[in-house]
Amino acid sequence: MPALNPFWHAGPVPLEKFMGRNEEIHNIMSRISTGQSTAIIGSACSGKTSVLQYLLDPSQLALYGDRADQLIFSHLDVSTWGEQFDWVQFWKAALHPLYEQIQQDETSALYKAYQICRDNDFGDYVVERLLIKLKAANKQLVLVIDDFDTVLRLPLRKSAQFFGSMRSLTTRSQDALSVVIAINTSLRDLTNEVGKSTNTGSPYFNYMNEVVLMPLSDHEIDNLLNQATTHFSKEDCTFIKDMAGGHPYLLQTLASCLWALYQRPELSDPKQRQQQATKDFYSTVTEALERIWGSWQLTTQQVMMAVTFAQLDKLKWVFQRQGINVESISQQIPRLKSELESLKRQGFVAEDGKVAGGWRVFPKIFLHFIIDKQLELKYREKLPPEVWKTLLTPDFG
């Protein structure tokens, strides 16, 4: 009986398969234990939910040492909120884990404070009084909110109350409330988006610190790929790293696709197997790549397109016919340093002195995606079929 495929790419990674992210996990846990708030930043499918589930797993409480018994975790997934979700429902859900702990003693100060909150529709003042009681009881509520970007699409965004109240209650709680959110964009971009909705420039998230989910390190990637034991050759591992980069979901998916092809005798040639794996991989991850692209600000998309045009310098004659000056674009790229560094941190570009502009799209599957999905059809029509076919082969770029 063939060995089972060890790679996981069907949603958040279970605790027993969770690998890497040690530095990020330690940083977040340290901030939680000291009552500080954190924004976990990462692109779609970068593992934010997996990190949150790891933090929330009861088996990890021991890592907080003496603080473990004082922490009350409350997990909210914004993607499950309905259009009518409001401030009262938010706090009722957020405080439910606390309520479960205190409901047995109706004479306690915490229970009475909770009842007052409920009777007064969880207004800021009564919630703040509850948090003061929580502090006196040497307890801390850790509010974990996944998919926080979605709040911007809910009715709550029509006023500054939600964001302003969260900041005020957290900073005034004397560390009785800390918040951990997972978002696709930076706090700066999130603040700008909120400002558009609320018509105010208030720094709603200045009480948080960012923890960016950077690409997995070479060591972490090697540990992940070592699950294949003797299946993957050195060339296979190089191929996976080049095509998927350090993005955990992309790595798991490509490794899974390649593993499955080892069960097909007709694909005994390593090169042929890698080419088929690329096709299967791209078909599987296209939707995820579209989500990543769609989550970016327009300026970020434009930077990625600029790097792509510069990287396709050998086809500049095609773009010049369409009024696109590739040489001019290449010269502008060094001026986009801050945007490029941000994309590099997330693992979508890499410095490369061998290509025009000094940067290239990375991992290679993302270059494939941009060529296939983002370059306008008119450019494709100007290319001979054999040239376009070459652009969309695994070896290009």
N, C-alpha and C positions, 0 to 999 in steps of 0.2 A: 504494500500500500504506500503510495507516494506521501511524502511529508506534507503537513498542512502549511498553507501560506501564512507566514508569521506577521505580515504587514497589515496595518489597520488604516483605513481611510474612509470609514463609514460614520462620520460624525465625530463628536468629541472623543478623545482617546480615553479608554478606561484607565483607572488608577494603576492597575498591574502592568499596563503597556506604556505608561507615561515615561518619557525619557527626556533628559536634558533640562534646560531652563533653570538650572540650579541657582545661578546668580540672581535671576529675576525673582524666583520664588523666595529666596532668602531676603531680598530687598523688600518685597511686599510684606512678608511676615514680620520683618523688623518694624516696618511702619505701622502695621496693625497693632502690634504689641505695645507701641508707644502712643497709640491713640491718634495716629496721623492718617490722612486720607490719600488715596492713590488712584490715578487713572492709568489703566493698562492700555497701551496704544499698540495697535497692530492691524494689518490689512485683513480683509476677509479671509477666513480659513487659515489664519496664522497661528491658531491655537489658543485664542483668548478664553474661549469657553472651557477648554481642557484645563487651562491654568486655574480658572475659577473653581472648577469641580475638584481639582486637586486640593486647593485651599480649603474647600468646604467639607472635604471628606473627614469624618470623625476620627479616622486613624491618624490624621495629621495634627490633631490637637496637642499631642504630647510635645510637639516641636516648640510650642509656646511656653513650655516650662511651667512656672508658677502662675502664669497668666491664663493658662488653659481653662480653669474653672470660672474665670471671670468673664470670658468672652461669650457673647450670644450672637451667633451668625444668623442673618436673615437674607435669603436669596430671592431676588426678583428678576424675572426675565421680561424686559420691556416688549419683546416681540409677541408675548402672549396677551398684552393688554388690549382691551377693546377700545373702540372710538369714544365710549362714554366714560372711560377711566378718569377719575378725578382725584383731587387732593385727599378727600376723606377715604376713598378706597385705597389710595397709595399708603397712607399711614396705618390703616387697618391691616393691610397685608404686611407692611414693613415691621409692625410691632407684634405680629402673631406669634413668632417664636418666644418673645418675652411673655406674652399673655399665657402661653402654654406652661411656662415655668411658674407663674405667680397665681394662676387661677385657683389653686388648691387652698390658698390662704387669703380669704376675702377680707381679713382684718389687717393685712400688711399695708404699709405706706405705699408700696409700689402698685398694689392692686387698686387701692383707692385713687391713686394718681391716674392710673390707666382708665378707670371708670369716668373720671372727670374729663379726660381727653375724649373719650367716646361720646359722652353727653354733650360736648361742646364742639363736635365735628372736627376734632384734631386741629384746632387753631394753633398758631405759632406759640402763643403764650403758654397754653396748657401743655403742649408737647415739651416746651423748654422746661417747665416745672417737673414733668415726668423724668426728663433726662437728669435734672439735678438730684431727684430721688434715686435714680439709677447710679449716679456717681457716689452718693452717700452709702449705697449698698455695695460699693466696690465692684460694680458690674459695668460692662462696656458692650454696647450694641454695635455690631459690625454689619453695616448695610452693604450688601454686594448686589450690584445692578448690572446685569448683562445686556448687551445690545443697546447701550444708553443712547446712541445716536437716534434711535427710533423715537425718543421723547420729542424730538423736533417736529415729528409728523403727527403728534397727538394734540388734542384740544388744550392740554396743559400749556403749550407753547404760546398761547394767545396772550399771556400776561407774564410779567417777571416774577410772579409769586413763587412758582415752583423752584426756580433756580436761586432766587434771592433767599427764600426761606431755607433751602437746603444749606446754603453757605452760612447763613446766620445761625441756624440751629447747631450746625457742626462746630463752628468756631466758638460758640458761646456755651457749649456743653461741658467744657472742662475735661475733654477727652472721653466723655461718656458715649459719644457717637463718633464713629469713623466710617467713611464711605469708600468703597472700592468700586469703580466703574470700569467697564470694558467698552472701548470705542474704536472706530476705524480711523479716526483722524486725530490731529494734534489738538491740545487744549486751546491753542491760539485760534485754529480754524473753527473749533467748536464755539468759542466765544464770539467769533465773527458771525457765525450762523445764528446764534441766539440773539445777537444784537440786531440782526435784520428782522427777526420776529418780534422783538420786544421794543424796538426803537430806543435802545439804550446801550451805552458803551460800558456798562458796569462789568468789572472783571469777576464774573460769577464763579470761576473755577480757580481763583488764586489761592485757595486753601488746599489745593491738591498738588501732588508731584507726579510727574510722568515716569512710568516704567515702560520703555519701548521693547516690544518683543522683536529682537534683532534676529537675523538668520542664525540657524544653529552653527556652532563652531565645527571645525574639521573633526575634532575629537568626538563631538556629539553625533555628527553624521556617521562617522566610522562605527560608533557603538550601535547606531540604528541599523546600519547595513550589515553588521556582524550577525544580526538575527538570521541572515540567510546561510550562515555557517559556510559550507563548502560550495554552495550553489553559484555564487557570484565570483567571477574572476576579477583580477585587478583592473582589467579593461572595462568590465561591467560597472565597477564602482566609479571609475573616472567618468564614464558615460552618464551615469545617474547624477553625479555631482554637477556636471556641466549642463545637463538638460534641466535639472530641477533646482539647482542652487542649494541654498540652505533653508528653503521654505519647508516646514515639516509636513504639511499636507501634500505638497507636490512630491517630496521625497518618498513618503509612504505610498503614494499612488503609483509612481513610476516603478518603484521597487516591487510592488505587488503585481503590476502588469508584466514586468520582466520575469518575475518568479513563475507566474502562470505559464509563460511561453516555454519554460524548460520542460513542461510536461508534453510538449508537442514534438515528436521525433522528426517531423519534416522540417523543423527549424533548428537543425543542428549547427548551422553556420552562425557564429557569434554576431557577425555584421548584420545578417538577415534578421536575426532575432532582435537585435537592438532597433532596427528600422521598423519592425512590426510593433515592438513595444512603444515606440514613439507615436505611431498612429493610434494605438489603443489608448495611450496616455493622453494625447491631445483630445481625443473624443470624450474622455472621461472628465477632464478638467476644464474644458472650454467654458462651461457655465460659471465655474469658480473664478476663472480669469476675467470673465465679463463682470462679475460682482466686484472684483478688485478694481478694475478699470472704472466702473460706475461709481465707486465710493470716493474716488479722487476728485479734488477740486479741478476746475478747468485749467488752471495754471499748471498743475501737476501733469495733467494729460498732455499739455502743450510741450512741456519739458521732455516727456518721454517720446513724443513725436519728433522733436528736434534731434534727440540722440539717435533715434531710428534713422532719420534722413541722413544724418552725418555718417552713421555706420554703413549705410547703403551708398557710400560715396562712389562705388564702381558703377552705379546706375544714375549718376547725377544728370546725365544727358536726358534721361526720361523726364525727370522732375523739372529740369530747366525749361523744357518745352511747355510745361504747365505753369511757368512763371515762378517756380520755386528754386531759389539760388542756394544750393547745398553748401557751397563754399562760405557764403555769408552766414548761414545757420551754424556751421562748424566754428566760425570765429566768435559767435555769440555765446556758445556753450560755456566757456570758462567764466563768463559773467553770471552764470546761473548756479554758482557754487553752493549757496545755502540750500536751494531746492534739490540739487544733486546729492548733497551730503545727507539730506533727509531721506531721499530714495535709497541711497547706499545703506543707510542704517536699517532700512526695512528689507534690503536684499533684492532690489529691482534694477540697480545699475552697478557697474563696476568701473574703476579707472583702468584705462587701457591706452598706453601711448602709441599702440600700433594702428589705431583707427582715428579717423578724422574727428576732431573735437576732443579727443583724449578720454572719451567715455563710451561704454557700450551697454546695451540692454542685457541684463542678466537676471534670472537664468535664461538659457537659450529658448526654452518653450515660450517665454513671454515675447521674445522677438518674433517667433513664429506666429503668435496670436496677433500681434500688432500688424504684421504684414497681411495676415489672412483676414482680419476683421476690421482694422482701423484705417488702413490705406484705402482711399476712395477708389471706387471701381474704375474711374477714368484713368488712373495710373496703371491699373492692371491691364486695361485694354490696350495701352500703348506698348506693353511689353510682349515680345514674342512668347508663345506658349512654353517653349523649352526653358526660357529664362525664368518665367514665373514658377514653373515646376521646380527649377533649381532652388529658388528662394524658399520654397516650402518643403525642402528636404531636411532631414535631421542634421546633415553635415554643414548646412549653410550657417554663416555667422561666426 
